[in-house]
Amino acid sequence: MTTLVFGHKSPDTDSTGSPIIWSWYLNTIKGTEAKPVLLGEPNTEALFMLDHWSLDKPDIISELASDTPVVIVDTNNPAELPDNINDADITQIIDHHKLVGGLETKGPIDIRIEPLACTATLMWKMIGKDMAQMPTSIKGAMLSCILSDTLEFRSPTTTQEDKAIAHDLAKELGVDIATYASEMFAAKSDVSAFSEAELLRMDSKEYAVGGKQFRVSVLETTSPAQVLDRKDALMAAMPGVAKEDSADEVLLFVVDILNEEATLLVPNDTVKTVAEKSFGATVDADTVVLPGIMSRKKQIIPNLKI
């Protein structure tokens, strides 16, 4: 039976590229029939990566049959996975996020979680000497994942291992990191084709804070004005998205990659309190700029208070 490899429900570059990388490894090196799939439509940066490296877009699945063998990458959070994930045969988890809990397996499995900025970095370490057999296109996906998750090494989650591996891959591929990263970020910044609800869910994760359920959304861009010009419409869409997703609030952080800061939209008093208690901000309008805030995983989620 074919093993399905997938990441979380809002596929960014890492959750799109890492299933491709690991499926290649399972098929070619381990002799295990595997297929990369997605749990949603990939974002514009991920689509750019697929096109740039001439990679096929993985199929999007909406249902997961019981007992299907699966490898979960770039998450271990049941809320970001199919509703019946515990009915599947989870054979492996490869991740770089904190351990959430709640997944059940049918037997002992291989789990690898390390404090790195990117799942693809961890995969490079796991694949080891077999990297020599990896096609250029897959290596290109690996480089793309690392540059995306580290925001070209600007993110505070970046480790020396992420940097070293990215530079090794770029040298081998003949890629200028600054130029290629700029092209990736430009693709990510074009959000004109997306509705407000789609933007609020594009790079979004669910978290419980102080007894409340938050959908914490991050939009990383080199052109924050493209998003902030739609501020009123985005805030108007938040209650509907929260209700549909069984959340109490939607928090939207617009991360300015170049200026290394985030703007939080403040639609109500609850979010105002979150901004003031979590980040020591003074809020006197419907947005607040948070200097130096770049990472949801390291700077936003650990600090959230209500």
Backbone bond lengths (Angstrom), bond angles and torsions (degrees), N, CA, C in turn:
res aa  C-N    CA-C-N  psi(-1)  N-CA   C-N-CA  omega(-1)  CA-C   N-CA-C  phi
1 M - - - 1.469 - - 1.526 109.53 -
2 T 1.312 117.59 135.42 1.455 122.11 -177.08 1.519 111.63 -68.36
3 T 1.319 116.25 131.45 1.459 122.00 175.80 1.525 109.14 -81.94
4 L 1.324 117.40 128.45 1.454 121.96 176.46 1.527 109.20 -93.42
5 V 1.314 115.47 133.82 1.468 121.19 179.70 1.523 107.94 -115.87
6 F 1.331 116.97 123.34 1.459 119.24 -177.86 1.516 111.26 -152.02
7 G 1.347 113.49 161.47 1.457 121.82 176.11 1.512 110.58 -108.24
8 H 1.329 117.34 -143.43 1.458 121.60 -173.32 1.521 112.74 -86.58
9 K 1.335 115.31 174.92 1.462 122.03 -171.37 1.524 114.24 -70.84
10 S 1.308 118.87 -18.22 1.472 121.60 179.73 1.521 107.63 -114.63
11 P 1.330 117.58 79.97 1.472 120.28 -169.13 1.534 113.21 -65.49
12 D 1.326 114.98 113.72 1.450 121.04 169.26 1.525 107.82 -92.96
13 T 1.311 117.36 -164.54 1.461 119.69 -177.04 1.529 111.66 -64.64
14 D 1.325 117.52 -42.91 1.469 120.23 -178.83 1.524 111.47 -67.16
15 S 1.335 117.33 -40.54 1.464 120.06 -179.08 1.528 112.18 -77.59
16 T 1.331 116.50 -9.92 1.468 120.48 173.00 1.523 110.26 -95.47
17 G 1.327 116.51 -43.74 1.463 120.00 -176.70 1.515 114.16 -76.62
18 S 1.319 117.87 -38.74 1.463 120.08 -175.96 1.529 113.46 -63.11
19 P 1.348 120.19 -39.39 1.467 118.54 173.88 1.531 112.92 -61.12
20 I 1.332 116.55 -34.43 1.467 120.17 177.71 1.524 109.86 -67.09
21 I 1.329 115.66 -45.09 1.467 120.61 -179.78 1.524 110.70 -60.38
22 W 1.329 115.89 -49.98 1.466 118.48 -173.86 1.527 111.99 -72.70
23 S 1.317 117.92 -31.19 1.467 120.13 175.70 1.526 110.30 -64.85
24 W 1.333 116.39 -39.77 1.473 118.96 175.37 1.524 110.02 -59.73
25 Y 1.319 116.82 -45.32 1.459 120.71 -178.33 1.533 111.60 -62.64
26 L 1.319 116.37 -44.98 1.460 119.46 -179.50 1.519 110.97 -64.50
27 N 1.321 116.49 -44.73 1.468 120.28 -178.18 1.519 112.23 -67.86
28 T 1.335 116.39 -49.77 1.455 121.13 -169.81 1.518 113.54 -84.79
29 I 1.301 116.64 -40.82 1.467 120.50 -173.76 1.532 112.01 -96.47
30 K 1.318 117.16 -43.37 1.461 120.34 -174.55 1.525 113.72 -93.01
31 G 1.341 116.38 -12.81 1.462 118.89 179.65 1.512 114.14 71.80
32 T 1.335 116.82 23.93 1.461 122.30 178.20 1.522 108.89 -106.23
33 E 1.322 117.42 123.94 1.459 120.23 -179.54 1.525 109.63 -66.25
34 A 1.322 116.48 120.96 1.461 121.23 -175.11 1.519 110.42 -141.41
35 K 1.331 115.02 155.91 1.466 121.35 -178.29 1.524 109.51 -142.07
36 P 1.336 117.07 128.90 1.466 118.61 174.93 1.520 110.42 -78.22
37 V 1.324 116.90 137.01 1.463 121.59 175.63 1.519 108.68 -137.41
38 L 1.331 115.07 164.75 1.462 121.64 178.73 1.517 109.33 -120.20
39 L 1.334 115.87 154.52 1.456 121.44 178.31 1.526 111.97 -102.07
40 G 1.321 116.47 8.07 1.459 121.63 178.66 1.511 109.24 -175.32
41 E 1.312 115.77 179.95 1.458 121.20 -179.44 1.532 109.46 -75.47
42 P 1.328 118.43 128.76 1.467 120.15 179.88 1.520 111.74 -68.09
43 N 1.332 116.01 154.02 1.457 119.00 179.60 1.531 110.77 -75.59
44 T 1.318 115.91 175.67 1.463 120.29 -172.56 1.526 112.57 -66.09
45 E 1.313 117.48 -32.55 1.466 119.78 177.73 1.522 110.60 -67.96
46 A 1.329 116.65 -41.59 1.464 120.21 177.83 1.525 110.92 -63.34
47 L 1.323 116.66 -39.51 1.464 120.17 177.29 1.528 110.92 -64.46
48 F 1.334 116.14 -38.20 1.469 120.06 175.85 1.518 110.45 -60.44
49 M 1.336 117.31 -44.60 1.461 121.23 178.78 1.518 111.28 -58.48
50 L 1.332 116.87 -46.38 1.468 120.42 -179.26 1.525 111.06 -60.64
51 D 1.321 115.51 -43.67 1.463 119.51 -179.22 1.527 111.47 -68.55
52 H 1.322 116.77 -43.30 1.467 120.83 -176.55 1.520 111.82 -62.38
53 W 1.326 116.74 -37.73 1.463 120.66 -176.74 1.530 112.34 -102.76
54 S 1.338 116.13 13.39 1.480 122.12 176.37 1.525 112.07 52.64
55 L 1.320 115.07 48.03 1.459 122.02 178.36 1.527 109.53 -104.26
56 D 1.318 116.48 141.62 1.455 120.38 177.13 1.525 109.99 -70.75
57 K 1.316 115.16 139.54 1.462 120.03 175.23 1.527 108.48 -70.65
58 P 1.319 118.91 123.79 1.468 120.52 178.32 1.526 111.57 -60.37
59 D 1.323 115.52 151.51 1.461 120.07 175.78 1.524 110.05 -62.95
60 I 1.331 115.23 148.30 1.459 121.20 174.95 1.522 108.07 -99.09
61 I 1.329 116.21 126.53 1.458 119.62 179.65 1.522 110.02 -107.63
62 S 1.318 115.93 145.51 1.462 120.90 177.98 1.521 111.22 -113.15
63 E 1.339 116.82 -16.44 1.457 121.02 179.27 1.518 109.55 -132.10
64 L 1.307 115.75 151.72 1.459 121.79 179.77 1.525 108.19 -128.54
65 A 1.319 115.72 114.90 1.466 119.82 -178.27 1.527 110.46 -68.67
66 S 1.316 115.54 144.81 1.465 120.40 177.96 1.522 110.57 -58.40
67 D 1.322 115.13 144.05 1.474 123.85 176.72 1.533 113.56 70.60
68 T 1.334 117.91 7.24 1.459 119.39 174.55 1.523 109.46 -66.03
69 P 1.343 118.98 128.10 1.465 119.18 175.65 1.524 110.27 -69.54
70 V 1.330 116.81 131.57 1.459 120.37 -177.39 1.523 110.27 -137.13
71 V 1.332 114.77 150.64 1.455 122.98 167.83 1.523 106.74 -116.25
72 I 1.319 116.95 126.39 1.460 122.48 -179.46 1.520 108.87 -100.48
73 V 1.332 116.43 128.04 1.459 120.93 -179.73 1.529 110.23 -125.95
74 D 1.315 116.31 150.42 1.462 123.52 173.63 1.530 113.40 65.33
75 T 1.295 118.17 17.07 1.458 122.55 172.68 1.519 108.39 -170.28
76 N 1.316 116.09 158.95 1.467 121.33 167.24 1.521 109.02 -140.06
77 N 1.335 115.17 20.45 1.451 122.65 -175.23 1.532 110.35 -97.28
78 P 1.337 118.55 115.61 1.467 119.94 -179.19 1.529 113.84 -56.70
79 A 1.334 117.74 -29.23 1.466 120.99 -179.61 1.519 111.95 -65.55
80 E 1.337 117.36 -20.26 1.471 121.75 -178.47 1.526 112.25 -100.15
81 L 1.325 116.33 10.51 1.459 122.07 -173.76 1.520 110.16 -125.87
82 P 1.335 118.40 171.17 1.469 119.55 178.33 1.518 111.97 -54.21
83 D 1.327 115.75 147.90 1.462 120.19 -176.18 1.526 112.43 -58.27
84 N 1.331 116.04 -32.20 1.474 119.29 -177.83 1.523 112.23 -102.59
85 I 1.328 116.43 31.40 1.471 120.08 -175.94 1.521 111.88 -56.86
86 N 1.318 117.82 -32.88 1.464 119.65 -178.11 1.529 113.01 -75.23
87 D 1.351 117.01 -7.69 1.461 120.47 172.83 1.522 111.45 -85.55
88 A 1.341 116.14 -15.15 1.463 120.37 178.99 1.533 109.63 -79.39
89 D 1.318 114.54 168.15 1.468 120.60 176.15 1.526 107.56 -98.07
90 I 1.325 116.11 89.42 1.462 121.34 -178.82 1.528 108.00 -73.15
91 T 1.330 116.62 117.77 1.464 120.45 -177.10 1.513 113.23 -103.49
92 Q 1.349 117.30 -19.99 1.456 119.97 -176.36 1.520 109.76 -162.69
93 I 1.330 116.37 147.43 1.456 123.23 172.92 1.526 107.89 -130.43
94 I 1.334 115.87 128.22 1.471 121.60 177.28 1.527 106.55 -127.04
95 D 1.328 117.43 119.05 1.458 118.85 -169.99 1.519 111.09 -154.03
96 H 1.340 115.12 167.75 1.468 120.93 176.12 1.518 111.00 -134.60
97 H 1.342 116.66 19.27 1.456 121.65 177.03 1.533 110.25 -105.67
98 K 1.309 115.74 170.59 1.461 119.74 178.33 1.530 109.89 -64.94
99 L 1.316 116.28 153.09 1.453 122.02 178.68 1.519 108.99 -75.56
100 V 1.343 116.12 121.08 1.460 121.13 -176.03 1.519 111.51 -93.22
101 G 1.322 116.88 -45.44 1.460 120.84 -176.82 1.511 111.44 94.56
102 G 1.327 115.85 160.59 1.467 120.65 177.63 1.506 114.22 111.17
103 L 1.328 118.16 -14.71 1.458 120.74 176.51 1.525 109.50 -82.60
104 E 1.324 115.33 142.01 1.455 121.20 177.12 1.522 109.15 -120.79
105 T 1.319 116.98 139.94 1.461 120.72 -178.75 1.530 109.85 -120.26
106 K 1.318 114.91 161.30 1.457 120.49 -177.82 1.525 112.08 -87.43
107 G 1.304 116.76 -3.01 1.452 121.76 178.72 1.510 109.55 -177.56
108 P 1.327 118.00 -178.27 1.467 120.66 176.63 1.538 110.18 -59.77
109 I 1.322 116.47 140.48 1.458 119.73 -179.28 1.529 110.39 -133.03
110 D 1.312 114.61 170.56 1.462 122.38 177.55 1.522 108.07 -91.98
111 I 1.325 117.44 117.38 1.465 121.86 177.71 1.518 108.84 -121.30
112 R 1.331 115.86 130.95 1.460 120.24 176.78 1.525 107.63 -133.62
113 I 1.308 116.95 112.96 1.461 122.95 177.17 1.520 107.57 -129.65
114 E 1.326 116.99 124.94 1.464 121.16 179.01 1.526 110.16 -133.02
115 P 1.330 117.76 151.69 1.470 121.76 -179.86 1.526 111.97 -78.23
116 L 1.320 115.34 70.58 1.459 123.10 177.66 1.519 108.66 -115.84
117 A 1.325 116.77 168.74 1.464 119.50 -179.42 1.516 112.63 -80.25
118 C 1.329 117.68 -16.32 1.454 119.59 -169.12 1.528 111.55 -150.17
119 T 1.323 116.28 140.85 1.460 121.30 176.33 1.520 110.90 -62.35
120 A 1.327 116.92 -38.02 1.470 120.36 -178.17 1.525 111.57 -63.20
121 T 1.320 117.44 -32.48 1.457 120.53 175.29 1.528 110.25 -60.41
122 L 1.311 115.43 -45.67 1.461 120.83 178.51 1.525 111.13 -62.93
123 M 1.323 116.55 -39.65 1.468 120.01 178.81 1.530 111.22 -64.24
124 W 1.321 117.17 -38.48 1.471 120.81 177.34 1.528 108.86 -57.93
125 K 1.316 116.91 -43.05 1.464 120.65 179.58 1.527 111.57 -66.29
126 M 1.314 116.51 -38.36 1.461 120.82 -177.74 1.529 111.95 -73.03
127 I 1.312 116.31 -35.36 1.465 120.15 -178.19 1.529 111.40 -73.81
128 G 1.310 116.43 -34.67 1.465 120.79 173.48 1.514 114.60 58.14
129 K 1.316 116.63 -131.50 1.466 121.67 -174.30 1.530 112.57 -62.89
130 D 1.322 116.96 -20.41 1.466 119.56 179.45 1.531 112.22 -72.56
131 M 1.331 117.24 -6.90 1.466 120.24 173.46 1.521 110.63 -57.48
132 A 1.326 117.74 -26.54 1.466 120.97 -178.68 1.521 111.93 -60.42
133 Q 1.328 117.21 -24.73 1.462 121.18 -178.59 1.530 113.04 -93.02
134 M 1.310 117.09 -6.12 1.467 120.68 -174.58 1.523 110.99 -72.05
135 P 1.332 118.90 131.66 1.467 121.63 177.79 1.522 111.94 -63.28
136 T 1.316 115.24 155.96 1.465 121.39 179.55 1.525 111.56 -55.55
137 S 1.324 117.10 -41.36 1.461 120.34 -176.60 1.529 111.66 -62.80
138 I 1.330 116.95 -38.38 1.462 120.16 -179.89 1.525 109.93 -71.91
139 K 1.329 116.70 -37.85 1.465 119.47 175.37 1.533 110.24 -63.36
140 G 1.327 115.91 -36.16 1.459 119.45 176.83 1.510 112.08 -63.57
141 A 1.326 116.43 -38.43 1.460 120.33 176.12 1.525 110.28 -64.09
142 M 1.329 116.06 -40.75 1.465 120.51 -179.52 1.533 110.52 -62.82
143 L 1.310 117.26 -45.76 1.464 120.93 177.21 1.522 110.49 -60.78
144 S 1.327 116.67 -43.39 1.467 120.98 -179.68 1.523 111.24 -59.77
145 C 1.318 116.39 -43.87 1.469 120.64 179.72 1.520 111.03 -59.32
146 I 1.327 116.41 -44.79 1.464 120.08 -177.01 1.527 110.96 -67.19
147 L 1.322 116.83 -44.49 1.469 119.84 179.85 1.524 110.98 -64.60
148 S 1.322 116.79 -35.57 1.459 120.40 179.36 1.521 111.05 -68.29
149 D 1.321 116.85 -51.77 1.460 119.49 -175.65 1.523 113.01 -69.36
150 T 1.324 117.72 -27.03 1.471 119.96 177.42 1.524 112.48 -91.47
151 L 1.353 117.13 -4.31 1.469 121.05 -173.33 1.531 109.74 52.64
152 E 1.325 114.97 49.73 1.469 122.62 -176.31 1.530 110.25 53.05
153 F 1.328 114.84 48.20 1.467 125.31 173.84 1.531 113.33 72.36
154 R 1.337 118.35 10.35 1.465 120.84 177.91 1.522 112.07 -82.87
155 S 1.322 117.31 -26.20 1.461 120.26 -176.15 1.522 111.35 -67.56
156 P 1.332 117.19 140.62 1.472 119.52 177.93 1.528 113.16 -67.80
157 T 1.324 117.55 -9.51 1.474 119.84 176.14 1.522 111.99 -80.49
158 T 1.330 117.38 -10.08 1.463 121.66 -176.41 1.525 111.05 -64.22
159 T 1.329 115.35 133.64 1.469 120.83 175.59 1.528 109.18 -112.55
160 Q 1.319 115.62 167.32 1.457 119.79 176.95 1.522 111.09 -62.29
161 E 1.328 116.57 -32.87 1.469 119.59 177.66 1.524 111.02 -63.62
162 D 1.342 117.04 -43.45 1.465 119.88 176.87 1.527 110.57 -57.42
163 K 1.333 116.30 -46.95 1.463 120.48 -178.63 1.521 111.90 -62.62
164 A 1.328 116.14 -49.11 1.464 120.20 -175.79 1.518 111.29 -62.08
165 I 1.323 117.20 -43.66 1.463 120.65 -178.82 1.517 110.35 -67.21
166 A 1.334 117.56 -40.91 1.466 120.21 177.92 1.523 110.85 -61.55
167 H 1.316 117.52 -43.56 1.468 120.15 -179.82 1.527 111.22 -66.44
168 D 1.331 117.28 -38.13 1.464 120.05 176.55 1.522 110.94 -62.42
169 L 1.323 116.67 -45.57 1.462 120.60 179.86 1.526 110.96 -64.29
170 A 1.332 116.62 -44.21 1.463 120.07 -179.31 1.524 111.26 -61.72
171 K 1.314 117.09 -41.44 1.468 120.55 178.71 1.519 110.81 -62.77
172 E 1.323 116.15 -44.38 1.465 120.22 -179.70 1.526 111.53 -65.09
173 L 1.320 116.55 -36.10 1.461 121.07 -177.07 1.526 113.04 -86.88
174 G 1.326 117.03 -9.36 1.453 120.23 -177.36 1.520 112.78 71.25
175 V 1.332 116.32 34.30 1.460 122.70 -176.23 1.523 110.20 -105.30
176 D 1.326 116.53 131.74 1.457 121.09 170.94 1.523 107.74 -83.59
177 I 1.312 116.68 116.10 1.460 121.38 -171.99 1.523 111.87 -59.23
178 A 1.329 117.77 -46.87 1.466 120.40 -176.39 1.523 111.08 -61.76
179 T 1.311 116.33 -43.92 1.465 120.42 -178.97 1.520 111.17 -65.88
180 Y 1.329 116.07 -47.29 1.458 119.52 -176.92 1.532 110.89 -67.35
181 A 1.325 117.20 -41.63 1.464 120.06 178.81 1.526 111.00 -61.55
182 S 1.321 116.85 -38.89 1.469 120.33 177.96 1.522 111.09 -61.80
183 E 1.329 116.75 -39.51 1.463 120.75 177.98 1.531 110.77 -65.96
184 M 1.324 116.08 -40.74 1.462 120.08 177.64 1.528 110.95 -62.56
185 F 1.316 116.64 -47.90 1.460 120.57 -176.47 1.527 111.39 -67.30
186 A 1.336 116.71 -32.80 1.462 119.84 176.46 1.527 110.06 -64.23
187 A 1.337 115.95 -40.20 1.466 119.94 177.96 1.528 110.45 -64.82
188 K 1.317 116.46 -40.68 1.469 121.05 179.53 1.525 111.11 -65.65
189 S 1.323 117.11 -31.68 1.460 121.75 -173.80 1.515 113.37 -77.17
190 D 1.329 118.09 -16.45 1.461 121.05 -179.86 1.521 109.00 -83.60
191 V 1.323 115.74 97.91 1.467 120.66 -177.39 1.526 111.14 -112.76
192 S 1.327 117.10 16.06 1.460 121.01 -173.57 1.524 113.43 -63.11
193 A 1.318 117.37 -26.54 1.471 120.33 -175.44 1.523 113.16 -85.61
194 F 1.340 117.88 -3.12 1.454 120.71 -172.82 1.527 111.62 -104.21
195 S 1.318 115.29 142.58 1.463 120.68 174.81 1.523 109.87 -73.48
196 E 1.333 115.96 168.71 1.465 119.15 179.35 1.534 110.83 -62.74
197 A 1.321 117.31 -42.01 1.469 120.22 179.16 1.524 110.88 -62.44
198 E 1.326 116.52 -39.69 1.462 120.12 178.57 1.521 111.01 -65.16
199 L 1.314 117.44 -39.08 1.464 120.61 178.64 1.530 110.76 -65.58
200 L 1.312 117.09 -38.86 1.462 120.46 -179.23 1.524 112.22 -68.11
201 R 1.325 116.23 -22.37 1.469 120.06 -179.50 1.526 112.46 -105.40
202 M 1.326 118.37 -4.20 1.459 121.56 -169.96 1.526 112.76 -60.30
203 D 1.300 117.33 -48.72 1.467 121.71 176.71 1.516 106.00 -131.85
204 S 1.308 115.03 82.86 1.454 120.48 -166.63 1.521 110.73 -136.29
205 K 1.312 115.69 141.35 1.459 121.41 178.05 1.521 109.48 -135.65
206 E 1.319 115.98 152.27 1.457 121.43 -177.84 1.527 110.83 -99.64
207 Y 1.332 115.56 135.97 1.459 120.81 179.69 1.520 109.64 -142.83
208 A 1.320 116.14 144.22 1.461 121.88 173.78 1.527 108.22 -98.26
209 V 1.319 116.55 127.64 1.462 122.31 -179.04 1.522 108.36 -134.59
210 G 1.323 116.09 119.05 1.455 120.11 176.57 1.508 114.26 55.33
211 G 1.324 116.84 37.02 1.455 120.67 178.97 1.511 114.73 83.68
212 K 1.321 117.99 0.20 1.459 121.92 176.82 1.524 110.41 -112.97
213 Q 1.330 115.03 149.70 1.460 121.11 179.70 1.525 108.97 -99.64
214 F 1.326 116.14 122.00 1.456 121.43 179.99 1.518 110.81 -113.75
215 R 1.330 116.08 137.73 1.462 121.07 164.87 1.518 105.82 -96.68
216 V 1.326 116.60 111.12 1.460 121.74 -175.61 1.525 108.40 -100.67
217 S 1.312 115.37 110.19 1.456 121.91 -175.27 1.522 110.50 -108.48
218 V 1.330 115.17 139.78 1.460 121.80 179.23 1.525 108.79 -128.78
219 L 1.326 116.22 128.60 1.454 120.90 172.75 1.526 108.15 -117.09
220 E 1.326 115.99 110.54 1.466 121.67 -179.53 1.518 108.47 -92.80
221 T 1.316 117.02 128.47 1.452 120.10 -172.02 1.526 111.60 -153.96
222 T 1.315 115.58 153.23 1.459 120.59 170.40 1.526 110.50 -95.39
223 S 1.330 116.50 -2.89 1.471 121.95 179.05 1.525 109.74 -131.31
224 P 1.325 117.60 70.90 1.467 120.00 -175.72 1.520 113.70 -59.88
225 A 1.328 117.27 -25.91 1.470 119.68 -179.48 1.523 111.45 -60.70
226 Q 1.344 117.40 -31.20 1.462 120.00 179.63 1.521 111.36 -61.00
227 V 1.322 115.89 -34.00 1.466 120.47 178.32 1.521 110.76 -85.35
228 L 1.321 116.96 -46.49 1.464 120.69 -174.63 1.524 112.69 -67.42
229 D 1.326 117.17 -24.25 1.467 119.57 174.27 1.528 111.80 -64.68
230 R 1.317 116.04 -18.17 1.472 121.36 179.26 1.536 110.79 -104.40
231 K 1.314 116.18 20.20 1.465 122.53 -174.54 1.526 112.00 -53.64
232 D 1.320 118.02 -50.01 1.461 120.60 -175.31 1.521 110.99 -63.08
233 A 1.315 116.54 -42.56 1.464 120.30 -179.80 1.524 111.08 -67.44
234 L 1.337 116.44 -37.66 1.466 120.22 178.47 1.525 110.87 -64.31
235 M 1.327 116.95 -44.23 1.470 119.79 -179.84 1.526 110.86 -67.42
236 A 1.325 117.12 -34.19 1.457 120.05 177.98 1.524 111.59 -66.82
237 A 1.352 116.27 -28.92 1.459 120.65 -179.05 1.527 113.11 -82.65
238 M 1.319 117.52 -16.78 1.467 120.93 -173.91 1.528 114.24 -60.10
239 P 1.341 120.20 -46.42 1.472 118.86 -179.47 1.523 113.09 -59.49
240 G 1.329 117.40 -39.31 1.452 120.96 179.55 1.511 112.16 -66.38
241 V 1.324 116.74 -42.78 1.470 120.89 178.15 1.521 110.11 -64.51
242 A 1.335 116.18 -42.73 1.461 119.79 179.70 1.528 110.78 -61.26
243 K 1.321 116.94 -43.92 1.463 120.70 -179.24 1.525 110.82 -64.41
244 E 1.330 117.05 -46.39 1.464 120.95 -179.11 1.525 111.74 -62.82
245 D 1.328 116.72 -32.24 1.466 121.08 -175.71 1.529 112.75 -99.71
246 S 1.337 116.42 10.57 1.471 121.84 178.52 1.524 112.04 57.33
247 A 1.329 115.76 40.09 1.461 121.69 177.19 1.527 109.69 -111.27
248 D 1.322 115.35 156.30 1.460 119.44 175.59 1.530 111.67 -82.21
249 E 1.336 116.05 -36.54 1.463 120.61 -178.44 1.524 109.87 -148.49
250 V 1.336 114.74 153.45 1.461 121.82 169.44 1.522 107.62 -108.75
251 L 1.309 116.81 125.78 1.466 121.90 174.82 1.523 107.81 -106.59
252 L 1.316 117.51 122.20 1.465 121.34 179.28 1.515 110.15 -114.45
253 F 1.331 115.61 117.65 1.451 123.56 175.66 1.523 108.78 -106.91
254 V 1.320 117.13 119.84 1.466 122.08 176.76 1.523 107.11 -97.03
255 V 1.319 116.30 106.27 1.465 121.77 -174.62 1.522 109.63 -89.13
256 D 1.312 116.04 119.80 1.461 123.28 175.45 1.527 107.24 -87.24
257 I 1.334 116.58 103.47 1.464 121.41 -174.04 1.524 111.52 -61.47
258 L 1.322 117.26 -43.80 1.460 120.95 -173.82 1.525 112.56 -73.44
259 N 1.336 117.47 -38.94 1.465 120.81 -179.45 1.524 112.76 -91.27
260 E 1.327 116.41 -2.66 1.468 122.83 175.40 1.528 111.47 53.27
261 E 1.331 114.70 59.60 1.457 121.44 177.02 1.530 108.36 -154.61
262 A 1.318 115.72 164.55 1.459 120.58 177.80 1.513 109.74 -126.30
263 T 1.329 115.66 144.71 1.456 121.73 172.42 1.520 108.25 -109.23
264 L 1.320 116.52 122.46 1.463 122.07 178.29 1.521 108.71 -97.78
265 L 1.334 116.72 127.90 1.451 120.51 173.79 1.524 109.44 -77.01
266 V 1.347 115.46 135.01 1.464 120.75 -174.06 1.534 108.88 -121.56
267 P 1.330 116.76 88.11 1.463 119.52 -175.59 1.525 115.05 -83.72
268 N 1.342 117.89 -15.47 1.466 119.43 -174.62 1.532 110.52 -157.36
269 D 1.314 115.40 178.45 1.467 120.61 -176.57 1.530 112.59 -68.47
270 T 1.330 117.02 -30.87 1.467 119.24 178.91 1.518 110.66 -62.47
271 V 1.330 116.69 -47.01 1.464 120.43 -179.87 1.521 110.18 -69.05
272 K 1.330 117.43 -34.14 1.468 120.39 175.17 1.521 110.15 -59.22
273 T 1.332 116.76 -44.41 1.464 120.98 178.73 1.522 110.92 -63.35
274 V 1.327 116.31 -41.31 1.466 120.55 177.66 1.524 110.34 -59.11
275 A 1.333 117.05 -46.06 1.465 121.05 -178.72 1.529 111.18 -62.98
276 E 1.313 116.85 -42.12 1.464 120.40 -176.35 1.524 111.72 -72.69
277 K 1.334 117.10 -43.04 1.460 120.08 -178.29 1.527 112.48 -76.39
278 S 1.330 116.52 -33.70 1.462 120.27 -174.27 1.519 112.84 -83.20
279 F 1.328 116.40 -37.51 1.466 119.76 -170.95 1.524 113.13 -123.19
280 G 1.330 117.37 5.41 1.458 120.49 179.75 1.509 112.54 63.61
281 A 1.330 116.78 26.96 1.461 121.04 -176.14 1.529 111.33 -84.14
282 T 1.298 115.00 153.82 1.465 121.32 170.25 1.516 107.38 -103.08
283 V 1.317 116.85 116.43 1.463 121.38 -173.81 1.526 109.16 -108.13
284 D 1.333 116.74 117.21 1.460 120.81 177.57 1.529 111.47 -131.38
285 A 1.345 116.04 17.57 1.462 120.70 178.34 1.527 107.87 -151.78
286 D 1.335 117.18 -170.80 1.463 119.68 -178.67 1.530 112.92 -92.52
287 T 1.328 116.08 10.62 1.461 121.52 168.65 1.524 107.80 -142.40
288 V 1.328 115.56 157.40 1.458 119.99 174.69 1.525 107.94 -143.75
289 V 1.320 115.94 133.44 1.460 121.66 179.58 1.525 108.87 -89.41
290 L 1.334 115.40 132.07 1.462 122.20 -178.50 1.530 108.35 -116.46
291 P 1.323 118.12 95.67 1.469 121.24 -177.40 1.525 111.71 -59.87
292 G 1.320 116.06 138.12 1.454 121.98 174.71 1.515 115.72 79.65
293 I 1.321 117.37 -6.31 1.467 120.06 -179.21 1.532 109.27 -82.28
294 M 1.340 115.59 115.51 1.466 121.10 -176.94 1.524 112.63 -128.72
295 S 1.314 117.49 -25.83 1.457 121.12 -169.41 1.521 112.41 -118.35
296 R 1.325 116.36 120.61 1.465 119.76 173.82 1.522 110.56 -62.95
297 K 1.340 116.35 -43.62 1.459 121.12 -174.13 1.527 112.32 -66.18
298 K 1.324 117.08 -41.71 1.468 120.23 -172.08 1.521 113.82 -100.68
299 Q 1.343 117.91 -29.95 1.455 119.69 -172.86 1.524 114.53 -113.13
300 I 1.322 117.39 -28.01 1.461 119.96 -176.24 1.527 111.66 -92.75
301 I 1.326 116.33 -62.46 1.467 119.95 -174.02 1.536 112.74 -59.17
302 P 1.338 120.11 -46.04 1.472 118.50 -177.75 1.531 113.33 -62.72
303 N 1.334 117.05 -21.84 1.472 120.86 -175.22 1.526 114.18 -97.75
304 L 1.328 118.37 -7.16 1.449 120.06 -172.90 1.524 112.06 -64.54
305 K 1.334 115.24 128.38 1.464 122.59 177.21 1.512 108.40 -140.44
306 I 1.324 115.77 154.44 1.464 120.20 176.07 1.530 109.29 -131.47
